[in-house]
């Protein structure tokens, strides 16, 4: 059972997720980040079966995110997204399902399409997927 190590390292990896909107986007230079990991549940272990290591992990967590907009970086959008099934059944590179995507009511009006494109459907979400996949590689290299 390596759950303590797994939770510590996966949470640290998730907190480094970020995406900077590119030139040509509706808000170039805007920065989306994960600000907090909450409701973090799961377990990790490994076993050797017939001389081959098997990694068993299953996590569910909610991430708080923030997108900082504007030239002066004073406008922010906040929200949460839940990843209910981060486990060994997902092939690296395939991405992970989300549920309960939520945008805080204090976010500036008219930002919905921007958030859907660069937080919910791509951008930050892809960064999060990469961090999870990198963590799986770390798990395999460490144990």
N, C-alpha and C positions, 0 to 999 in steps of 0.2 A: 504494500500500500504506500504510494508516494503522493497521496492527495495533498498534504500540506505544501510540499514543494510545487506541485502542479498549480494549486490555487495562487500561490505567491507569484510564480513566474508568469502565469497566464494573465493575471490581473495587471502586473507591471507592463507586459507587452501591450495589452489593450489600451492602457493609459497613454501609450506613445502613438496611438493612431491619429493621423491627421491628413487633411487634404486641403490643398490650396487651389482655389479656382483659377483656371488658366486664362490667359489673354483670349479675348473673343467671347468669353462667357458673360452673362449679364452682370456679374460683379467680380471682375478680375482682381485677384489678390486676396479675396475674402478667404478666411481660414476656418475650416471645420475641424473640431477636435473632440475627443472623448474626455469629459471632465470628471466622471465618476463611474465606478463599477458598483452596482448594487444588486441585491437579491441573487447572490452568487452561490449556486448549489452544484454539487456533483462529486465525482470521485475519479481517481486514477490509480491503476495498478498495472503490473505486467507479469507475465508468466512465460516460462520456457516450456514449449510443447514439442516433443520429438526433435529437440535441438534447435528449434526456431523460436525467437522471441515474439510474443503476442502482446500488444498494448491495448489495454481496456480503459477507456475514458468516456465520460459522459458528463456534460455540463449544461447548465441553463443559467443565463444571467441577463440582467438589464443594464444597459449603458445609458448614462446621461450624456448628451452631446450639446455643443454650443457652436454656432456659426457666427463669426464676427464679420460684419459688413462695413462698407463705407470707407472713404479715403481716410477718415479720422478714427476709424475702428471703434466708434461709439455705439453703433447699432448692433444689437445681438439678437439672435434667435436661439431658443432653448427647446430641448425636447428629450424624449426617451425612446429607446427601441429595445425590444427583447429578442434574444437569440435562445429559443427553447431547446434546441437539439444540436449541440456541438459534441459530436461523438465520432467514434472510429468507423461508422458506416459511410461517412462522407469522404470521398476521394479528394486528395489535395488538389486545389485549383477549381473545384466544382462550386465553391461558395456555400453559404449556410442560410437556412431559412430564417426569416424574421417574422415576428408578430407584434402586435401592440405598438406600432409606430405612432408616436404622439408628439405634437408640436404645442408648446406652451402658449397660452393665450396672450402673453405679453409680447410675442414676436411681432415685428412690424408688419403692417398690412401689405398684401400683395407678394409676400415672399413664398407662398405655398409652392408654386411651380419650381422655383429655384431650389427649395429644400427637397422636394421630391426627386429632382434630377441629381443633385449633388450630395445629398445625405442619405435618403431612403433607398434610391435605386442604383446609385453609383458613387464615385468619388470617395466619400468617407466610408461608405459600406464596403467598397472594394479594399480600402486600406485596412479595415477591420478584418476582412477575410484573409488578407495577406499576413497580418499579425498572428491570426489563429494558425494558419498553415505553417508559419515559421516556428510557432510554439510546438506544433506536432513534430517538426523536424528536430527541435531541441530535445524534446522528450525522448525520441528514438536515439539520438546521439548520446544522451546522458545515461540512459538505462539500458 
